[in-house]
Amino acid sequence: MVPVNDFRETLRGTLVQPHDKGYHEARAVWNGTIDRHPAVITKCAGTADVIAAVKFAREHDLEIAVRGGGHNVAGTAVCDDGIVIDLSEMRAVWVDPRARTARVQGGSLWSDVDHETQAHSLATTGGIVSHTGVAGLTLGGGIGWLMRKHGLTADNLLSADVVTADGEFIRASDDEHSDLFWALRGGGGNFGIVTSFEFALHSVGSTVLAGPMFWAANDTADVLRFYRDFARDAPDELGTVIRFGTIPPLSAVPEELHWRSAVAINACYAGPVDEGERVLRPLRGHGTPLLDLVSPKPYLAHQGGLDSTVLHGWHYYWKSTDLPELSDDLIDVFVDHAFSAESPRSYSVLFHLGGAVSRVDDDATAYTGRNSPHNININGVWRLDEEERYAESETTWTRRFFDALEPHREGVYVNFLDADDGTQRVRESYGEYTYRRLAEIKTEYDPHNVFHLNQNIEPTV
Ligand SMILES: Cc1cc2nc3c(=O)[nH]c(=O)nc-3n(C[C@H](O)[C@H](O)[C@H](O)COP(=O)(O)OP(=O)(O)OC[C@H]3O[C@@H](n4cnc5c(N)ncnc54)[C@H](O)[C@@H]3O)c2cc1C
């Protein structure tokens, strides 16, 4: 048993231990396949609690897991036996509309940020599912609807407040601890616990032209060939994500289309609606869409539009890779594999990068992969009560699809790595040069690898 009484006294937040009510809810993360039992969960109320928790963990030699939104598919936000430093109750967001900046606490979700920034018709690039955590997403890079116009989430980071492995509080920005600031923009949770982020915001208005268009799965090759040319010339304002899978039973979808296999191009135009209508017209007019749900809508509604398709507690298995332009051979792989999952919840998503993401110098941040036009995330999905029926088939489907992409693979986005991807893929995700630079900074800020439950960068000593 870890002696927590004195520690508890030092906290403004709460401690949860295995015998406490709420322990099982507190240890659960987004991916229901993760089932770990920490000795202590510290629900921090503020930075002082984070500092106290790091010091306590070091004193008692406890393994540390850090929790932001709890979304990481590999389940790195929770550990067995050690301590979870849980920031999920630190979700305040302060917007300065004049300066167009927001300060965001380290346990915030994207829905928190969008809610506060949209009160001023502002936004910054966030994830495409609004219950994802700001912290993990930003620290890995951050891709989303607005990235082609406004860059990665990490490109919009102005400063970060960090509690180091020694329990010290520092601020990292271009002017202070600039090496650490470089590493935080892509290097993940390796360097300290971020208690707040400061972001640049942009005027996006409160209404965007956005939504999905669906075509029958049989039309995939034709749709992707058309999309390849369309996307190449698309303005930065247009963010698109292709989803291969079944049509979710959302209220806006006619019942006869529920669960039907389809290729969906989901779009968000970060500019005037009439301009977006013009840009999207050729795509919307292509072939015979089953359904077109593109319309002017609140940005907030679009940001939350996919939330119910990836619920907390379902079981997930992922594989991901960056990809080049859509060659005919690559399109054949999608046609052969994208629709052969057995679970109707399994899907894959192909992001269109480029634009502002690719215009930032490769070595300006630790994020790697700026020159890849696409990345794909293949997601095997099933519910707990479907474990026997789907766990094996969906894992196999995910791996087979991923293996078939082998000749086309470029790199991988670190935030999409699953638990079995291993250290080699972390290195692959950064490339030798960036990995080495990250390892040097890790050695400076966390030489004993206190923060190792993550996509780990090993210190050089
Ligand atoms: C449904 C879904 C949709 C997604 N969509 C996108 C997307 O559109 N774009 C995108 O870029 N990514 C996306 N992701 C991936 C996402 O970026 C990662 O899963 C990310 O790790 C989530 O962050 P989190 O804070 O919720 O994670 P957590 O599981 O809480 O944490 C993951 C790791 O991040 C680190 N960490 C967390 N909080 C802190 C902190 N305060 N300080 C320091 N380190 C911390 C720790 O190392 C921790 O192990 C998506 C994930 C899911 C599950």
The ligand as an SDF file (V2000), in Angstrom:
LIG
                    3D

 53 58  0  0  0  0  0  0  0  0999 V2000
  -11.6250    9.1480  -31.5480 C   0  0  0  0  0  0  0  0  0  0  0  0
  -10.3040    9.8020  -31.7310 C   0  0  0  0  0  0  0  0  0  0  0  0
  -10.1540   10.7970  -32.6640 C   0  0  0  0  0  0  0  0  0  0  0  0
   -8.9130   11.3920  -32.8560 C   0  0  0  0  0  0  0  0  0  0  0  0
   -8.7990   12.3750  -33.7870 N   0  0  0  0  0  0  0  0  0  0  0  0
   -7.6360   13.0050  -33.9260 C   0  0  0  0  0  0  0  0  0  0  0  0
   -7.5230   14.0950  -34.8210 C   0  0  0  0  0  0  0  0  0  0  0  0
   -8.4700   14.4950  -35.4850 O   0  0  0  0  0  0  0  0  0  0  0  0
   -6.3280   14.7090  -34.9190 N   0  0  0  0  0  0  0  0  0  0  0  0
   -5.2400   14.2990  -34.1900 C   0  0  0  0  0  0  0  0  0  0  0  0
   -4.1960   14.9070  -34.3220 O   0  0  0  0  0  0  0  0  0  0  0  0
   -5.3250   13.2650  -33.3410 N   0  0  0  0  0  0  0  0  0  0  0  0
   -6.4970   12.6220  -33.2000 C   0  0  0  0  0  0  0  0  0  0  0  0
   -6.5810   11.5800  -32.3210 N   0  0  0  0  0  0  0  0  0  0  0  0
   -5.3830   11.0920  -31.6460 C   0  0  0  0  0  0  0  0  0  0  0  0
   -5.1100   11.9010  -30.4100 C   0  0  0  0  0  0  0  0  0  0  0  0
   -4.3290   13.0120  -30.7950 O   0  0  0  0  0  0  0  0  0  0  0  0
   -4.3370   11.0700  -29.3700 C   0  0  0  0  0  0  0  0  0  0  0  0
   -5.1140    9.9750  -28.9970 O   0  0  0  0  0  0  0  0  0  0  0  0
   -3.9710   11.8950  -28.1470 C   0  0  0  0  0  0  0  0  0  0  0  0
   -3.0490   11.1630  -27.3750 O   0  0  0  0  0  0  0  0  0  0  0  0
   -5.1840   12.2240  -27.3180 C   0  0  0  0  0  0  0  0  0  0  0  0
   -4.8480   13.1060  -26.2940 O   0  0  0  0  0  0  0  0  0  0  0  0
   -5.4660   12.9290  -24.8340 P   0  0  0  0  0  0  0  0  0  0  0  0
   -5.0090   14.0570  -24.0000 O   0  0  0  0  0  0  0  0  0  0  0  0
   -6.9260   12.6750  -24.9480 O   0  0  0  0  0  0  0  0  0  0  0  0
   -4.7270   11.5810  -24.4410 O   0  0  0  0  0  0  0  0  0  0  0  0
   -4.4040   10.8460  -23.0650 P   0  0  0  0  0  0  0  0  0  0  0  0
   -4.7380    9.4140  -23.3090 O   0  0  0  0  0  0  0  0  0  0  0  0
   -4.9770   11.5040  -21.8860 O   0  0  0  0  0  0  0  0  0  0  0  0
   -2.8480   11.0140  -23.0110 O   0  0  0  0  0  0  0  0  0  0  0  0
   -2.0070   10.4410  -23.9460 C   0  0  0  0  0  0  0  0  0  0  0  0
   -0.5840   10.7930  -23.6040 C   0  0  0  0  0  0  0  0  0  0  0  0
   -0.4030   12.1820  -23.7950 O   0  0  0  0  0  0  0  0  0  0  0  0
    0.4300   12.6870  -22.7710 C   0  0  0  0  0  0  0  0  0  0  0  0
   -0.3010   13.6970  -22.0100 N   0  0  0  0  0  0  0  0  0  0  0  0
   -1.6210   13.7800  -21.7840 C   0  0  0  0  0  0  0  0  0  0  0  0
   -1.8910   14.8850  -21.0930 N   0  0  0  0  0  0  0  0  0  0  0  0
   -0.7240   15.5080  -20.8720 C   0  0  0  0  0  0  0  0  0  0  0  0
   -0.3460   16.7140  -20.2590 C   0  0  0  0  0  0  0  0  0  0  0  0
   -1.2500   17.5390  -19.6990 N   0  0  0  0  0  0  0  0  0  0  0  0
    0.9670   17.0420  -20.2260 N   0  0  0  0  0  0  0  0  0  0  0  0
    1.8970   16.2360  -20.7850 C   0  0  0  0  0  0  0  0  0  0  0  0
    1.5900   15.0880  -21.3960 N   0  0  0  0  0  0  0  0  0  0  0  0
    0.2890   14.7420  -21.4490 C   0  0  0  0  0  0  0  0  0  0  0  0
    0.8610   11.5290  -21.9180 C   0  0  0  0  0  0  0  0  0  0  0  0
    2.0840   11.0340  -22.3950 O   0  0  0  0  0  0  0  0  0  0  0  0
   -0.2100   10.5260  -22.1630 C   0  0  0  0  0  0  0  0  0  0  0  0
    0.2530    9.2010  -22.0410 O   0  0  0  0  0  0  0  0  0  0  0  0
   -7.8080   10.9890  -32.0930 C   0  0  0  0  0  0  0  0  0  0  0  0
   -7.9600   10.0010  -31.1330 C   0  0  0  0  0  0  0  0  0  0  0  0
   -9.1860    9.4090  -30.9490 C   0  0  0  0  0  0  0  0  0  0  0  0
   -9.3260    8.3160  -29.9500 C   0  0  0  0  0  0  0  0  0  0  0  0
  1  2  1  0
  2  3  1  0
  2 52  2  0
  3  4  2  0
  4  5  1  0
  4 50  1  0
  5  6  2  0
  6  7  1  0
  6 13  1  0
  7  8  2  0
  7  9  1  0
  9 10  1  0
 10 11  2  0
 10 12  1  0
 12 13  2  0
 13 14  1  0
 14 15  1  0
 14 50  1  0
 15 16  1  0
 16 17  1  0
 16 18  1  0
 18 19  1  0
 18 20  1  0
 20 21  1  0
 20 22  1  0
 22 23  1  0
 23 24  1  0
 24 25  2  0
 24 26  1  0
 24 27  1  0
 27 28  1  0
 28 29  2  0
 28 30  1  0
 28 31  1  0
 31 32  1  0
 32 33  1  0
 33 34  1  0
 33 48  1  0
 34 35  1  0
 35 36  1  0
 35 46  1  0
 36 37  1  0
 36 45  1  0
 37 38  2  0
 38 39  1  0
 39 40  1  0
 39 45  2  0
 40 41  1  0
 40 42  2  0
 42 43  1  0
 43 44  2  0
 44 45  1  0
 46 47  1  0
 46 48  1  0
 48 49  1  0
 50 51  2  0
 51 52  1  0
 52 53  1  0
M  END
$$$$
